[in-house]
Amino acid sequence: MSKIQTLTYPDYAAINDGKRYELVEGELHEMAPSPGTPHQGSSFSLSGFFFAYIEKTGRGRAFAAPIDVILSGDTVLQPDFIYLSEEQLSLISQRGIEGAPSLVIEILSPSTAARDRGLKANLYFKHGAQEYWLIDPSLRIVEVFQRGSDRFDLARTYAGDDMQTSPLLLGFTLKVSRLFR
């Protein structure tokens, strides 16, 4: 019986074929083609909210895709958006983010929704992320998940003119409808 070769971060980093990949416990996964305009519109709006929050408070750092989040030597994901608390700024390196961010945000697309809800949520939880948001442009909602004892638990679903907050981000508010303009 032959052993399946597992890849490591250096193997992943050496790939230069013009495609985007994630590395999940040694297995290479090609990412879907570029996301559509609803996804990108939500990403742009989200960037504005986080830029304003960080400028106002001076707390933390945020990054939008593509950026490598290196969870371990054989697991590298590319979330849509992340926030690092002040205590996590040492995770920033030339390679990417070396560990789980406080907050990970995925913007759902039809081709990625199942993976974002399942595999990626489980990996972010396993490696220590505190909060996980799923933004669904088609339903115009934001689902906020917080750490439970063995998985992320849905804390609240925001929609319409709801003002979203987060215990991780003191003073942060986001009018959900503004993510979907």
C-alpha positions in Angstrom: 0.0 0.0 0.0 1.5 3.3 -1.0 1.4 6.3 1.2 -0.2 9.5 -0.1 2.2 12.4 -0.2 1.1 15.3 2.0 2.2 18.8 1.1 3.7 21.4 3.5 3.8 25.2 3.5 7.1 25.3 1.5 5.5 23.0 -1.2 2.4 25.2 -1.3 4.5 28.4 -1.5 6.5 27.0 -4.4 3.5 26.6 -6.6 3.5 29.2 -9.4 1.0 28.2 -12.0 -1.3 31.3 -11.8 -4.1 29.5 -9.9 -5.1 30.1 -6.3 -5.0 27.2 -3.8 -5.6 26.4 -0.2 -3.7 23.7 1.7 -5.9 21.6 4.0 -4.0 19.2 6.3 -1.5 18.5 3.5 -4.0 18.2 0.7 -4.0 20.9 -2.0 -7.4 22.4 -3.0 -7.8 24.6 -6.0 -10.0 27.7 -5.3 -13.0 28.6 -7.3 -12.7 31.3 -10.0 -12.8 35.0 -9.0 -16.0 35.8 -7.1 -18.9 37.7 -8.6 -19.9 41.3 -8.1 -22.2 40.8 -5.1 -19.3 39.1 -3.3 -16.8 41.8 -4.2 -19.3 44.6 -3.4 -19.7 43.2 0.1 -16.0 42.8 0.5 -15.4 46.4 -0.5 -18.0 47.7 1.9 -16.7 45.6 4.7 -13.2 47.0 4.1 -14.6 50.5 4.6 -16.2 49.6 7.9 -13.1 48.1 9.3 -10.9 50.9 8.0 -13.1 53.4 9.8 -13.1 51.3 13.0 -9.3 50.9 13.1 -8.7 54.6 12.2 -11.1 55.7 15.0 -9.9 53.3 17.7 -6.3 52.5 16.7 -7.0 48.9 17.6 -5.9 45.8 15.6 -5.3 45.2 11.9 -7.6 43.9 9.2 -6.7 42.2 5.9 -8.8 41.4 2.8 -8.2 38.5 0.4 -6.0 37.2 -0.9 -3.8 36.6 2.1 -2.4 33.4 3.4 -3.6 32.4 6.9 -1.0 29.8 7.9 -2.8 27.7 10.6 -0.1 25.0 10.7 2.8 23.6 8.6 0.2 21.7 6.4 -2.9 24.0 6.5 -3.0 27.3 4.7 -6.4 29.0 4.1 -7.3 32.2 2.2 -10.4 33.7 3.9 -12.2 36.7 2.5 -11.4 39.0 5.4 -9.7 38.8 8.8 -9.3 41.0 11.9 -6.3 40.6 14.3 -6.6 42.0 17.8 -3.8 44.1 19.3 -2.5 41.0 21.1 -2.2 39.2 17.7 -0.2 41.7 15.7 2.9 39.4 16.1 1.2 36.9 13.8 1.8 39.2 10.9 4.8 38.1 8.8 6.1 38.5 5.3 4.5 35.2 4.4 1.0 36.1 5.7 -0.7 35.5 9.0 1.0 32.9 11.1 -1.9 31.5 13.2 -5.7 31.9 13.6 -7.0 35.5 13.6 -9.4 36.6 16.3 -12.1 37.1 13.6 -12.5 35.4 10.3 -15.1 36.5 7.7 -16.2 34.5 4.7 -18.5 36.0 2.0 -20.6 33.2 0.7 -20.7 32.3 -3.0 -22.7 29.4 -4.4 -19.5 27.6 -5.2 -18.0 28.1 -1.7 -20.9 28.1 0.8 -20.7 24.4 1.8 -17.0 24.5 2.3 -17.1 27.8 4.2 -19.9 26.5 6.5 -18.2 23.1 7.1 -14.5 22.4 6.5 -13.2 26.0 6.9 -15.3 26.7 9.9 -14.0 23.6 11.6 -10.4 24.4 10.8 -10.7 28.0 12.1 -12.3 26.7 15.3 -9.6 24.0 15.7 -6.8 26.5 15.4 -8.3 29.0 17.8 -10.3 31.7 16.0 -12.7 33.4 18.4 -15.4 34.6 16.0 -16.5 33.6 12.5 -18.9 35.6 10.3 -20.6 34.4 7.2 -21.9 37.1 4.9 -24.5 35.9 2.4 -25.1 38.5 -0.4 -27.9 36.5 -1.9 -30.0 36.4 1.4 -28.5 39.8 2.5 -27.7 38.5 6.0 -24.7 38.2 8.3 -24.4 35.1 10.6 -22.2 35.6 13.6 -20.7 32.5 15.2 -18.8 32.5 18.4 -16.7 29.8 20.0 -18.6 27.1 21.8 -17.2 24.1 23.7 -16.5 22.0 20.5 -17.5 24.2 17.5 -18.7 27.6 16.5 -22.2 28.3 17.7 -24.5 30.7 15.9 -24.8 33.7 18.2 -27.1 35.9 16.0 -28.2 36.5 12.4 -28.4 40.1 11.3 -30.4 41.4 8.4 -31.8 44.6 6.9 -31.2 47.7 9.1 -29.9 45.7 12.1 -26.9 47.2 13.7 -24.3 44.5 14.0 -21.8 44.5 16.9 -19.2 42.2 18.2 -17.8 41.5 21.7 -14.3 41.3 20.0 -14.6 44.8 18.6 -15.4 47.4 21.3 -17.4 50.2 19.7 -17.8 48.6 16.3 -21.2 48.8 14.6 -22.2 47.9 11.1 -25.5 48.6 9.5 -26.0 45.3 7.7 -28.0 46.7 4.8 -24.9 48.8 3.8 -23.0 45.6 3.0 -25.3 44.9 0.1 -25.5 48.1 -1.9 
